[in-house]
Amino acid sequence: MIRIVLACVLYLTVVMAWAAERLDDGSAPSLTLRWGVAVVGVHVLAGMLVPRWRILLLPFAAVLLALLLGSSDHGDVPAALVMLYWAPVAMLVIAMGVVLVRYIPPLLRTPEISG
């Protein structure tokens, strides 16, 4: 239970901070690579911390929270709509973390078949 809460809080904190930063017109372009690594990393980490398929619904929780952010001052598309558009990609990256924990270790434990 603690891992589920930790994964959800960590994921939502990083993703929402990134979304708020992207809405800021004065955000520095130098943060792009660092934020990209952090966002992708937190997706994989969430899948690894909670290796259950229901964790794939986590991007939709971020979409609901992004409704509070609205859109940037110069009238761009609302953050929630952009996050909804990217939700399938986020789900695939989280699924990579789930696969890493659920399916790779059993493959590594299988004995080699000598021919």
N, C-alpha and C positions, 0 to 999 in steps of 0.2 A: 504493500500500500504506500509506503514511504517513497519507493522508487517511482510510482505512478505520479504522485504529487510533485516530486522533485522534477521529473521529466516535463510535466505540464507547466509548472511555474517557470522553469528555465527556458523552455521553448517559447512560451507566450511573452516572457520578458524580453528575450533577444529579438524576436520577430516584431513585436510592437515597438521596441526602441528603434529598430531599423526602419520600420514604416514611418514613424514620426520624424526620423532624421531625413528620410527621402522627401517628405513633404516640406521640409524647411528649404526655402529658396537659397539661403546662404550656406548650404552644406558644402563642405570641402570635397572636391573630387578625389583627393588622396585617401579618403575613407572608404572608397568603393571596394578596393581589394580586401581590406581588413573586414569590412562588413560582409562581403561576399563569403569569405572563409568562415566567419562566425555564423552566418545564417545557414550555410550548407552544413557546417559542423553540428549545429544544434539540431538540425533535422535528423541527421544520421544518429547522433547521440540519443535523441528521443526514442528512435526505433530500437536502439541497443538497450536502453534502460528498461523499456517496456516492450519486450518482444512478443507482443500480441497484435493481431491484425486490427483490433479496434482502435489502436493508437493512430491509425491512418485518418481518423476523423478530426484529429487535432488542428489541421489547417482551417477547418470550418469554425472552430472556436476562435481562432485568430481573426477570421472574417467578421464574426459577430462583434468582437472587441474593436475592430477597425471601424465599425460604424460610428464609434465615438470620435474618431479622428477627423472625419469629414474629408474635405479636399483642401488643396493648397490655396493660397490667397489669389493666385492668378487663374483660378477656375479650372484646374485640371480635373481629371476623372477622380471620383472619390477613392480613397485608399481601399475601402472594402471591396469595391468592384475590381480593382487591380489584383487584390489578394485572391478574390474568387476566381479570376481568370487563371492565376498561377497555381491554384490549389491542386490540380492533377499532377503538376510537376513536383510540388511539395510532397504529395502523397507517395510518389515514386522514390524520392530521396529518403523519406522515412522508411519505406519498404526495404530499401537497401540495408538500413540498420537492423531491421527485423531479420532479414535473410542472413546477415552476418552472424547474428547470435543463434538463430534457430537451426540453420542448415549447414553452415560451414564447419562448426566443431564436430558434428557427427561424421562428416566426410573425412575429416582429419584423423578420426579415431579408427576408421576402418583399416583392417590389415591389408597390406599390399598383396596382390595376387601374383604369385610367381608363375611365369609361364613356362 
